[in-house]
Amino acid sequence: MVLGFIPFIALLSNSFLLVKTDKKSVKSLLVFSVILVFAGILIISNLEMQDESELYLDRSVPYIGTDIPRMEGIDGKGVKIAVIDTGVDFNHPDLFGWGPDGKVIGGYNFIQENEPPYDTNGHGTHVAGVIAADGEKSGVAPKAKILAYKVSEDGEGVSSDLIIRAIQKAIEDEADIINISLGVNRTNAKIDHIVNEALEKEIFVVTAAGNDGPGLETIGSPGRNFGSVTVGATYNNLTSSLVATLEVDEKSFTVIPMVGSTKLEEPIISKIVPAGYGKISDFENLDVKDAIVIVERGSDVEGEMLYFSIKEKNAANAGAKALIVYNNIPGIFLGELIHEFIETGYTPQIPVVSIDREEGLEIKESITDESKGILQLFYNPDFVTHFSSRGPVSPFYIKPEIVAPGAYINTTQNNAGYNFTSGTSYAAPHVSGAAALLLEKNPELHHHEIKSLLLTTVMPVSDAYGQKFSIHEAGAGRLDIANAFKAKLIIEPPNFVVIASPDNRIVEKQFQLKSMDGAWEGFDVMFDGPEFIKFGGNLDGSILNIRINVVEDNFGEHEGTMLISHGGIQYRVPFLLHYTPGSISIEQQNGKLFFDIYHPDKWSFAKISVINSKDGSFQTITTTPDKKASIEVFENSQYWIDAKIRINGTTSNAYNVIEVDSLDENQQRWGIDIPEKQILIIISIAIAIAMFGVVKRK
């Protein structure tokens, strides 16, 4: 499944007509919560870009701060970036050349193995352009070289085995950075394993979070990988990117502004009045003066072309202040007020937004004479897109870690063209290009040091109400190359998770700091977090010791940020705190882990998962209060312990982490032999089945 490539043609089809689209297409439109006001730009968005759209072509790249490294002549020279995708159109003038002297210096076609990795779909060409376009358009690192690995022909069917082979080939070809803007909607241990192998070879790996938002827990592999950098999407630096919010009786609803609507200087706060389909007859004998009107998309008369512009005009003429149009089939949609069929001289008078059918009907059915709606339309380029997949993927680490522009990205298109397109697929290559700039400036940087520089120097991002987006939505914040490029401090880890409980309220954490210029003057640490968490710390050489004390029993998940000032830059280190009523303690003896569970209430049963942080492999056991639980591990590694404790029909979580480093070579080798024994058993069973057959039900 491709994690990007949401071309605007999908939005334009039937955007203002009455014609119904299929359910799948309509559902895909949920991903867009901002739109371009100028319809002309949208109409040509999947065509070769024309001169009048030049204003919009290079917004995302300078917005993330590339001007600073370019002033110093840093543009990605000497850096090789592997693009694992649908191939690359190396005949494009901005990506020209196949072979050692071209932009695409190598790669491999896993679809047609005797052919070069030429892109016939467009997705890989879009991604490569964001990274390293060097011509009419300029990517983040225009002088970087591309290694193109074609693992999909159509951008839809993506084999996990081919992703694995492509990563292996990128390792063999000595790539410096791997960009993976596609993946699968589930955990894939084999993909995670090969990503880890690339990291061990000092290759910086960037993955797209996916386009399955706005729900939580929607990131699949390889975006789930602990060591890679997973990137979500924000909007772009377009003054015509509009965000809309709607609250009805203090409940929030997802709405999309229609093309032609403009920002509001202040929110519209008013009653909500249903008005059928928005016809003139629907407003007869209806008082909608200064109201927010809600109508259904389309018409109750077959074949009637009741455009959104007509609905808007009728509502405005009746005295309404705003219009909500809910879909006539499941899903949300993008509508436009400005189109080729509008009346001569037509200009929208009031803001119009679209809403999902289910939510629209909910509003209609729930409103009373006392109900109030609050509608806002405003610009916010750092707003996290609704389509961007969210975390968490694990209680023990943070995903996504960062966001970058991924909406309305103008980039290279097949056949020498350019195209506006959206998806986390195009957020990820902004980060890959940024890593190339850092690597050119300092080739000695390790992949985890690049990760630290990028993640700790971000810009915070806020929602429609000025509240910071959660860590599960935005990670640390939005990529800021200028800050990362000027940074002199490497902080490891660049984010962290804290586990506490009433019987273990105080947690200590150490951070390894590296001053790249050797200076420590002006070093300062502050914390931004819940009031019931007290922080303290001290710097001992290059080690920052942090002490976290939970002073109130506020159970649940909480988040905050450690703020470090150094050399004129403020570094951001986000954290999650799991404060649970119960706890699980661990004792280690000769490769065996023994567990004790505590909970203030009487518990009857627990399921314990032991997860190897290196590859995500896990073992599970169950236990009861009268039973001593234990598991044997076979590798020196950090292990994450996740306990589900059953209490009176409900489940309570408890977590812990342990570092196993006492296993000798023989003990670890024995652990490797276990899967081989299992394989022998499976082979024996297969032979038996082949000899004697199996019984099938008819």
BELCORTA-V282858 format. One record per pair of residues at least 24 apart in sequence whose C-alpha atoms are under 7 Angstrom apart, sorted by the first residue. I is the first residue (numbers start at 0). GAP is how many residues later the second one is. D is the distance in Angstrom with one decimal. If there is no record, write none. Layout:
i=(I:I)
gap=(GAP:GAP)
d=(D:D)
//
This chain:
i=(0:0:0:0:0:0:1:1:1:1:2:2:2:2:2:2:2:2:2:3:3:3:3:3:3:4:4:4:4:4:5:5:5:6:6:6:6:7:7:7:7:7:8:10:14:14:14:15:15:15:15:16:16:17:17:17:17:22:25:25:25:26:26:28:28:28:29:29:29:30:30:31:31:32:32:32:32:32:33:33:33:33:33:34:34:34:34:34:35:35:35:36:36:36:36:37:37:38:38:44:44:45:45:46:47:47:47:48:48:48:56:58:58:59:59:59:59:60:60:62:63:63:63:64:64:64:65:65:65:67:68:73:73:73:74:74:74:74:75:75:75:75:75:75:75:76:76:76:77:77:78:78:78:78:78:79:79:79:79:79:79:79:80:80:80:80:80:80:80:81:81:81:81:81:81:81:81:82:82:82:82:82:82:82:82:83:83:83:83:83:83:83:84:84:84:84:84:84:84:84:85:85:85:85:85:85:85:85:85:86:86:86:86:86:86:86:86:87:87:87:87:87:87:87:88:88:88:88:89:91:91:91:92:92:93:93:93:93:93:94:94:102:102:103:103:103:103:104:104:104:105:105:106:106:106:107:107:107:108:108:108:109:109:109:110:110:110:110:116:116:116:120:120:120:121:121:122:124:124:124:125:125:125:126:126:126:128:128:129:129:129:129:130:130:130:130:139:139:139:140:140:140:163:163:166:170:174:175:175:176:176:176:176:177:177:177:178:178:178:178:178:179:179:179:180:180:180:180:181:182:182:182:183:183:184:184:184:185:185:186:186:187:188:188:190:191:191:191:192:195:201:201:202:203:204:205:205:205:206:206:207:207:207:207:208:208:208:208:209:209:209:210:210:210:210:210:211:211:211:212:212:212:212:212:213:213:213:213:213:214:215:215:215:216:216:216:216:217:217:217:218:218:218:218:223:228:229:229:229:229:230:230:230:230:230:230:230:230:231:231:231:231:231:231:231:231:231:232:232:232:232:232:232:232:232:232:232:233:233:233:233:233:233:233:233:233:233:234:234:234:234:234:234:234:234:235:235:235:235:235:236:237:238:240:240:241:241:241:241:242:242:242:242:243:243:243:244:244:244:244:245:245:245:245:246:246:246:247:247:247:248:248:248:253:254:254:254:255:255:255:255:256:256:256:257:257:257:257:257:257:257:258:258:258:258:259:259:259:259:260:260:260:261:262:262:263:263:263:266:266:266:267:267:267:268:268:268:268:269:269:269:270:270:270:271:271:273:277:277:277:278:278:279:282:287:287:287:288:288:288:289:289:289:290:290:290:291:291:291:291:292:292:292:292:293:293:293:294:294:294:295:295:295:295:296:296:296:296:297:307:307:308:308:315:315:320:321:321:321:322:322:322:323:323:323:324:324:324:325:325:325:325:325:326:326:326:327:328:329:329:329:330:330:331:331:381:382:382:382:383:387:389:389:390:390:391:395:396:396:398:398:399:399:399:400:400:400:400:401:401:401:401:401:401:401:402:402:402:402:402:403:403:403:433:437:448:451:451:451:451:452:452:452:453:453:454:455:455:455:455:456:456:456:456:475:486:487:487:487:488:488:488:488:489:489:493:494:494:494:495:495:495:496:496:496:497:497:497:498:498:498:498:498:499:499:499:500:500:500:500:500:501:504:504:505:505:505:505:506:506:506:507:507:507:508:508:508:509:509:509:509:510:510:510:511:511:511:512:512:513:521:521:522:522:523:523:523:524:524:524:525:525:525:526:526:526:527:527:527:528:528:528:554:554:554:555:579:579:581:582:582:583:583:583:589:590:590:590:590:591:591:591:591:592:592:592:593:593:593:594:594:594:601:602:602:602:603:603:604:604:605:605:605:605:606:606:606:607:607:607:607:608:608:608:609:609:609:609:610:610:610:611:611:611:611:612:612:612:612:633:633:633:634:634:634:635:635:635:635:636)
gap=(155:156:157:181:182:183:153:154:180:181:178:179:180:205:207:208:420:421:422:207:418:419:420:421:422:118:416:417:418:420:415:416:417:39:413:414:415:34:37:38:412:413:37:323:319:320:321:291:292:319:320:288:290:280:287:288:289:307:305:306:307:304:305:303:304:305:301:302:303:355:356:354:355:210:222:223:352:353:207:208:209:222:223:206:207:222:223:224:204:205:223:203:222:223:224:221:222:220:299:374:375:373:374:372:369:370:371:368:369:370:353:178:179:176:177:345:349:78:79:174:415:416:417:415:416:417:74:415:416:414:416:363:366:367:66:67:68:362:65:66:67:68:360:361:364:66:67:363:66:362:65:66:97:357:361:64:65:66:67:95:96:97:64:65:66:94:95:96:97:64:65:66:88:93:95:96:97:45:63:64:65:66:95:96:97:64:65:66:67:82:95:96:39:64:65:66:67:95:96:97:33:35:37:38:64:65:66:67:69:30:31:32:37:38:61:62:63:29:30:31:36:37:40:60:29:30:36:325:28:322:323:324:42:323:39:40:41:42:43:38:39:42:43:41:42:43:44:40:41:42:41:42:40:41:42:40:41:42:40:41:42:40:41:52:39:40:41:42:31:32:33:32:33:34:291:292:32:287:288:289:285:286:287:298:299:302:282:283:281:296:299:300:298:299:301:302:290:293:294:292:295:296:27:30:27:27:28:27:28:26:27:28:255:26:27:28:26:27:28:250:253:26:27:28:26:27:244:247:26:37:38:39:36:37:34:35:36:34:35:33:34:33:426:427:31:30:33:423:422:31:244:245:244:243:24:24:222:226:24:221:24:216:217:220:179:180:191:215:178:179:214:176:177:178:212:213:175:176:177:173:174:175:176:177:172:173:174:175:176:175:174:175:176:173:174:175:176:171:172:173:170:171:172:174:169:172:169:170:171:172:169:170:171:172:173:193:196:197:156:157:168:170:171:172:192:195:242:151:152:155:170:171:172:173:190:191:194:147:148:149:150:151:169:170:171:172:173:146:147:148:149:150:170:171:172:145:169:170:171:172:144:143:140:138:140:135:136:137:138:134:135:136:137:132:133:134:130:131:132:219:127:128:129:130:126:127:128:124:125:126:122:123:124:101:98:99:100:78:97:98:99:95:96:97:76:77:78:79:94:95:96:76:77:78:79:76:77:78:88:87:90:91:89:114:115:112:113:114:107:108:109:106:107:108:103:104:105:106:102:103:104:100:101:102:100:101:90:33:36:37:32:35:34:35:30:31:32:29:30:31:29:30:31:29:30:31:28:29:30:31:27:29:30:31:29:30:31:29:30:31:29:30:31:32:28:29:30:31:30:28:29:28:33:33:34:29:28:29:30:28:29:30:28:29:30:28:29:30:28:29:30:31:34:28:29:30:29:28:26:27:28:25:26:24:25:79:78:79:80:90:36:82:83:81:82:80:101:99:100:73:76:72:74:75:54:73:74:75:53:72:73:74:75:76:77:71:72:74:75:76:26:74:75:47:47:41:38:39:40:42:31:34:37:25:30:39:38:115:116:117:26:27:114:115:98:82:27:28:29:24:25:26:27:24:25:79:78:79:80:78:79:80:78:79:80:78:79:80:78:79:80:156:157:78:79:80:78:79:80:81:82:79:44:45:41:42:43:44:40:41:42:38:39:40:36:37:38:33:34:35:36:32:33:34:30:31:32:29:30:28:44:45:42:43:40:41:42:38:39:40:36:37:38:34:35:36:32:33:34:30:31:32:24:25:26:24:73:74:72:71:72:70:71:72:73:41:42:43:72:38:39:40:41:37:38:39:35:36:37:33:34:35:45:42:43:44:42:43:40:41:37:38:39:40:36:37:38:33:34:35:36:32:33:34:29:30:31:32:28:29:30:25:26:27:28:24:25:26:27:33:34:37:28:33:36:24:25:26:27:24)
d=(4.9:5.8:5.6:6.2:5.8:5.8:5.7:5.6:4.5:6.4:5.9:4.7:6.7:6.6:4.7:5.7:6.7:6.3:5.4:6.6:6.5:4.0:5.5:4.3:6.8:5.9:6.2:6.0:5.9:6.9:5.8:5.2:6.1:6.9:7.0:4.9:6.6:7.0:6.2:6.3:7.0:6.3:6.1:6.2:5.7:4.7:6.3:6.0:6.1:5.2:5.5:6.8:6.0:5.0:5.9:6.6:7.0:6.6:5.3:6.2:6.2:4.7:6.4:5.9:5.2:6.8:6.8:5.3:6.7:5.2:4.0:6.4:6.7:6.3:6.6:4.7:6.7:6.2:5.7:4.8:4.9:6.0:6.5:5.5:5.7:6.6:7.0:6.5:5.2:5.4:6.2:5.4:4.6:5.1:6.6:6.7:6.7:6.3:6.2:5.8:5.4:5.4:6.6:6.6:4.6:5.2:6.6:6.9:5.5:6.7:5.4:5.6:7.0:5.8:6.0:6.1:6.9:6.8:5.8:6.4:6.2:4.9:5.7:5.8:5.0:4.5:6.8:6.1:6.3:5.6:6.8:6.2:6.9:6.7:4.9:5.8:5.5:6.0:4.6:6.4:5.0:4.4:5.3:5.0:5.8:4.9:5.1:6.5:6.3:6.9:5.2:6.2:6.3:6.1:6.7:6.2:4.9:5.8:6.8:5.3:5.3:6.6:6.2:5.1:5.9:5.9:6.0:4.7:5.7:5.9:4.5:6.0:6.3:6.0:6.1:4.6:6.0:6.9:6.9:6.0:5.1:6.1:6.2:5.1:6.5:6.4:4.8:6.3:6.8:6.6:6.3:5.4:5.1:6.2:5.4:5.8:6.5:7.0:6.9:6.9:5.6:6.6:6.2:4.9:4.7:5.8:4.9:5.8:6.1:4.9:5.1:4.3:5.2:6.9:5.5:5.8:4.3:6.6:5.3:4.6:5.3:4.7:7.0:6.2:5.4:5.0:5.7:6.0:7.0:6.9:6.4:4.7:6.6:6.3:5.0:4.8:4.4:6.6:6.9:5.7:6.5:5.4:6.1:6.1:4.6:5.7:6.7:6.5:6.1:6.0:4.9:6.3:4.7:4.4:5.0:6.4:4.9:6.3:5.9:4.7:6.9:5.7:5.5:6.9:6.7:6.1:6.6:6.9:6.3:6.3:5.3:6.6:5.5:6.4:6.1:5.6:6.6:6.1:6.2:6.7:5.6:5.2:6.0:6.9:5.9:6.2:5.6:5.1:6.1:6.9:6.0:6.4:5.3:6.2:6.7:4.9:6.4:5.0:6.6:5.1:6.5:6.4:5.7:6.4:6.8:6.2:6.8:5.1:6.4:5.4:4.7:5.8:6.8:6.3:4.8:6.1:6.2:5.0:6.1:6.5:6.4:6.2:4.8:6.5:5.8:4.9:4.5:6.7:6.8:7.0:5.8:6.0:5.6:5.5:6.7:4.3:6.6:4.4:5.9:5.6:5.1:5.7:6.8:6.6:6.3:6.2:5.6:6.2:5.5:6.8:6.3:5.6:6.2:5.0:6.4:6.1:6.4:6.3:6.3:6.1:6.6:5.4:5.5:5.2:6.9:5.6:6.5:6.2:6.1:5.1:5.8:4.8:4.9:5.3:6.4:6.4:5.8:6.4:4.9:5.8:4.4:4.9:4.1:6.0:4.9:5.7:6.4:6.2:6.6:6.5:4.9:5.5:6.7:5.8:4.7:5.2:5.9:5.2:5.5:6.4:5.6:6.2:6.3:6.8:6.2:6.4:6.4:5.0:5.7:6.7:5.7:6.4:5.2:5.1:6.9:6.9:6.4:5.4:5.5:6.7:6.2:6.3:4.4:6.5:5.6:6.6:6.6:5.9:5.9:5.5:5.1:5.2:5.5:4.7:6.9:5.1:5.5:6.9:5.4:5.4:4.2:5.3:6.2:5.6:4.8:5.6:6.7:4.8:5.7:5.8:6.5:6.2:5.3:6.0:4.9:5.0:5.2:6.9:5.8:6.5:5.1:6.9:6.7:6.0:6.9:6.5:5.6:4.9:7.0:5.6:5.4:5.9:6.6:5.5:4.4:6.6:5.8:5.3:6.7:6.9:7.0:5.6:4.7:6.6:5.6:5.1:6.7:5.8:4.4:6.5:5.9:5.7:6.6:6.5:5.9:5.5:4.9:6.8:5.2:5.2:6.7:6.0:4.2:6.4:6.4:5.0:5.0:6.5:5.8:5.4:6.8:6.4:4.2:5.7:6.6:6.4:5.4:5.8:6.6:7.0:4.9:6.2:6.6:4.8:4.8:6.5:5.3:6.3:6.4:5.6:4.8:5.6:5.2:6.6:6.7:5.6:4.6:6.6:5.4:5.5:6.8:6.0:4.7:5.9:6.6:6.2:6.6:4.9:6.7:6.8:6.4:6.6:5.9:6.8:6.5:6.0:5.4:6.8:4.4:5.1:5.9:4.9:4.9:4.9:5.5:7.0:6.1:5.8:4.8:5.7:6.5:6.3:4.8:6.1:5.8:4.5:5.8:6.3:5.0:6.4:5.5:5.0:6.2:6.3:5.8:5.8:5.2:5.3:6.8:6.9:5.7:4.7:6.9:6.4:6.3:6.0:5.3:5.2:6.0:6.4:4.7:6.5:5.8:5.0:5.8:6.3:4.8:6.2:5.7:4.7:5.7:5.1:5.1:6.5:5.6:4.5:6.2:6.3:6.7:5.5:6.9:4.9:6.1:4.1:6.9:5.7:6.7:6.6:6.1:6.9:6.3:5.5:5.1:4.5:6.6:5.6:6.1:6.8:6.3:6.3:6.4:6.5:6.5:5.1:7.0:7.0:4.1:5.8:6.4:5.9:4.8:5.4:5.4:6.0:6.7:5.7:6.9:5.9:4.7:6.2:6.7:5.3:5.4:6.1:6.4:6.3:5.9:5.9:6.5:5.2:5.4:6.9:6.1:6.9:5.6:6.5:6.1:5.0:4.7:5.8:5.6:5.5:5.3:6.4:5.9:6.9:5.8:4.9:6.4:6.9:5.7:4.7:6.0:5.0:6.6:5.5:5.0:5.1:5.7:6.8:4.8:6.7:5.4:4.8:5.9:6.0:4.6:6.2:5.9:5.0:6.2:6.6:6.8:6.2:4.9:6.6:5.3:5.0:5.7:6.4:6.4:6.3:5.7:5.2:7.0:5.6:4.5:6.5:5.9:5.2:6.5:5.6:4.6:6.2:6.0:5.1:6.5:6.6:5.7:4.7:6.2:5.7:5.0:6.6:6.2:5.0:6.6:5.0:5.9:6.5:5.7:6.6:5.6:4.8:5.6:5.1:6.8:5.7:4.6:6.4:6.0:5.0:6.4:5.9:4.6:5.8:5.5:5.1:6.3:6.5:4.2:6.3:5.1:5.5:6.7:6.3:6.7:6.1:5.8:5.0:6.7:6.1:6.4:6.5:7.0:5.8:5.6:6.7:6.2:6.7:5.7:4.2:6.1:5.3:5.3:6.1:5.9:4.3:6.8:7.0:5.4:6.0:6.4:6.8:5.7:4.6:5.9:6.2:6.1:5.2:6.6:5.4:4.4:5.8:5.7:5.2:6.7:6.9:5.8:4.4:6.5:5.8:5.1:6.4:6.4:5.8:4.9:6.7:5.4:5.0:6.5:6.7:6.4:4.8:6.6:7.0:5.7:5.7:6.7:6.5:5.0:4.3:6.9:5.2:6.8:5.0:4.7:7.0:6.1:6.6)
//
